[in-house]
């Protein structure tokens, strides 16, 4: 039996991994929707999304509307996207980190509706940043939920769910990559089941709902009055974006890797943010409770460096005050 014809809506690398999995499995992708090209890099030149780049390599038509809202500011974009979707005549739309809200007319257009690849165990961490927030909160596991989309924010019925352990040293970047592969595998499985009528829907539980709000750059500033374990999770959660930051002698230092040690509270001798020691093993900073050992740092305009290499060029010593 031939699989369903697919429209794919997605933008970043997480979505590109899923699109590649669908293509490798032999699904016919009739159209790709992705965000408009954005300025990126030092030259701020327009750059196509990872999904667009992959689609073009495979000769798949691409539509890049600014919005899909019928009552919005971009009626020409909506008309063009609608025409492309009707021409594609697909059975299902697969959505992964697209970045635009899908209004009712898009959800209702495909025969099998729209299936979303969401990087959490719904209903926990609905919203924009589920990977970051799971690490920041200290969750021990996460996963992928394939969801039948409705007009709510990640509120649709669950179709497939698979768990994934969050490792003690996982950054958002590392966990993202494993979840992307899992998402690709599960969406292929979901469409294979859909082809033979084997998908079953389960409503999300009413208990355990919370929201993964979008990451703001201001959150990246390390608050040394917090305990070391919380700060270590935040360093991992904000790697690679936006990167945890602390101040030192009027400049910003990015902290890419750090480990919590002990629970000794801050004191008059060692207030929060005071460097206790700095050597090849790391820069040990007193927090509200415990020490945070910084092992990978970066000066503004510089490279990410292991602590030993960083300290060869920076006179960051015991007694220095961060923050």
N, C-alpha and C positions, 0 to 999 in steps of 0.2 A: 504494500500500500504506500502510495506517495505521501510524503510528509506535507504538513500545511505550508502554504506560501506565506512568507514572512515580510513584514515591514519592521525595521530595526530603528529604535530611537535611543541615542546615547551620545556621549561627548568625550569623556576622559579615557585614560588607559584602562581603568576598570571595565568600562563598557567595550572597549576594543578587544579585550581578551574574550569576552562573551561572544562578540560578533565573529571572531576568528574560530571559536569552537563550533558555532552554527555552520559556518562555511565548511569547516573540516568534516563535519558530520553529513554534509551533502544537502543541507536545506537550501531552498531557493529563496534568496533575499532579493525582493523586488525593488525595494527603495530603502534609503537610509535618511533619517532625520537627525540633524546634529546642530549644535549651536553655531552661529555665525563666526567666521574667522576673527580672532582677537590679536591685538598687538602683544608680542612676547619677545623675550630676550633683550640683550643690551641695546640692540638697534631698534627695538619696539616695532619690528616689522610684522605685518599681518601673518598669522600662522594658522593653518588648518588644524582642527582637532585630531587626536589620534584615530577616532572613528572615521572621520572624513578621509584621512590619508589611507586607511585600510580599504574603505569602500572604493576609492578611486583606483587603487591597485587592482581591484577585482572587477572593475568596470560596472559598479553598481551606481545607479542614479542617486544623486544627493540633493536634498532640500534643506535649506537653512533659514527658516523663518525666524524673525525676531520675536514673534508671539503667535499663538494659535487661538487667541480669544476673538470671538466674532465681534465683540463690542469694544475691541482695543484700538490702539493707535496705529496698527499696521494692517489695514484691511487688504492691501495688495499682497502682503506676505501670506496672510491667511488664505486668500483666494488661490494663490499659487500652490500652497501646501495642500489644500483640499483637492485641487485638480490632480496633483501628483498622487495623492493617496487613493483617489477614485480610480485613476489609471492603473495603479499597481494591483488593485483588485486582490489584496492579500487576505488570507484567512485569519491572521493573528498579527498583533503588534507586540514585539518584545521591547521592553523599556528598561534601560540600565543607566542610572546617573545621567539622565538627559539634561536636566536643568531648566526645563520649561514645564509649567503646569498644563496638563492635558485636560481640556474642557470636555463636556459631555459628548459633543458631536464626534470627537476623536475616539473616545472610549467605546462608543456604540457602533463605530463604522465596521471593524472587522467581525467576521462571523463568530470567531472564538474570543473576541474582546482583546484586552491588553494585559499582558503578563509582565510583572515587574520583578527584577532581580534585586532584592534588598539585602544589604549586608548587616543583618542582625537577626536575632531570634525574636520575631514580632510576638507580642506587641511592645517588647522592650526596644527602646531606641528607634522609635519612629522619627523621621525627619532627615535633615541634611548631612549630619556628621556622625553616623552610628559607629564607625571604626574608632575615631578619635575618642568619643565619649565612653565607649566600653573600656578602653585602656585607662583613661583618666579616672574612671570610677573604680578601677581595680577588679573588674569582672574576671572570672576565671574561664569563662567560655563565651563564645559568640557563634555566628554561623551565617547561613544563607537561608532566606525565605523566598520562595517563588510565590508570588501573590497575584490573585485576580484583582486588577485595579478597579476602584470605584472613585467617586468624586471626593472622598475624604483624603486626609494626609496619611498615607500608608495604613489605611483602615480595612482594606479588602480582605476577602477570604484567602486563607492559606492553601496552597496546592502541594508544595513540597517543602520540607524543612530538613536541614542537616547541620549538626553542631560541629564546632571547631574549637579546640583548646587554645586559649590565649597563653602563650609562653611568658615566663617571668621577665625575659629580656625583649619581648616584642615591642618594636616601634610601630607607629601607624603605617609606615612604609612597608615593613616586613609583613605585617598582618594583612594589609591591603592586597599584597601580591598573592598570598595563599587563598584569601577569600575570592579574589578575581577568578582564579583557576576553578575553585569550587563552584562559583556562580555559573561559569561556562559549562561545567559538567552537568549541573542540575537543570539548566534551561534546555539543554539538549534532551535530557531525560524527560522533562515536562512535555516538550513538543512531540517526542516519540509516543508518549502516553496519550497525548491529545489526538494523535493520528488514528488511534484505535478506540477512542472513547474511554480511556482508562484513567483520566484525571478526576479526582474527587476533591471537593471543596470543604474546608473546615473553617467556620467563623473564628476570628481571633478571640481569645479570652478577654473578658472585661477587666480582669485583674492584671496588674503588672505593667500597665501602660505608662511609658514616660517618653520624653522627647529629646532627641539629639540636636540641639540647636546649632546653627551654623557657627563655625569657629571664627572668632574675631581676633585681629592682630593684637589688640590690647590685652587679651588673655595670656599672651606669651610671656609677659613680664613676671619673673619669678618673685613671689612674695616670701621672703626668707623667714617670716614669722610663722609660716606653716611648718608642719612636721616633715621630716626628710622623706618618709615613704610617699606622702602626697606629692611632694615636689618631684621625686623620681618618676612617678607615674605621669606627671605633666610633661616632663622632658620627653618621655617616650611617646606620649600622645601627640605632641606638637612637632614630632620629627616624621616627615620632612617639612610640613607646613603648620604654623608659620615659623617654627623654630623657637625654642625657649630662649629668653633674653634676660640678662642682668646688666646693671650699670657698674662701671668701674672707672674712676678718675675722669669722668666726663664723657666716656665713650661707652658704646654698647658691645657686650660680648654675647655671642650666641653659645648656648650649651646644647650639644647634640647627644651626648651620652653621659649618664650619671647613675650612681648607685647609692641607696640609703644604707647608713651604718649606725647602729646603736639607737638609743632613745634618750640620751642625756639632754636635759632641757638647757635652753640658753641661760646665760648668767651674766653678771656684771663684767666678769673677766672675758667672757666669750659671748657677746650679744649676737642676735640673729644676723647673719650676713658676714660675720667676721671669718676670715681665712685662718684656719688652725695650722695648716701645713700645706706645702706645695712642692711636690717632687714628681719623679717619673711615674709613680703609681696614680697620681691624680692631685687635683686641688681640693682639699677637704674644707668644706664651709659649714660653719655652725648654723643650724636652723632652729626653729622654735622648739623642736624636740628631735635630737639626733643630728648626725652629720651627713651632708650630701657630698659624695666624692665625684668630682667632675673629671671625666676621663677623655672627653673630646670637646674641643672648644674652637671658636673662630672669632677673629677680630673683624670689624667692619672693613670690607674690601679685601679681606684675606681669605685663606683657604681653611677648610676644616682640618684640624690637626689633633693627633693624639697629645695628651697632656705633656709628655716628655718633649715632643717637638715644639709644642706651643710655648713652653716655659723657656726654651732656648732663646726665643726672640722677644719675650715679654717678661718684665720684672714684676710678676705677680707673686708676692711673698706672704709668709705668715704675718698676720696682723693687719693685712689689707682689709678694707671694708667694701663689700659689694652691695649693690642695690641703690 
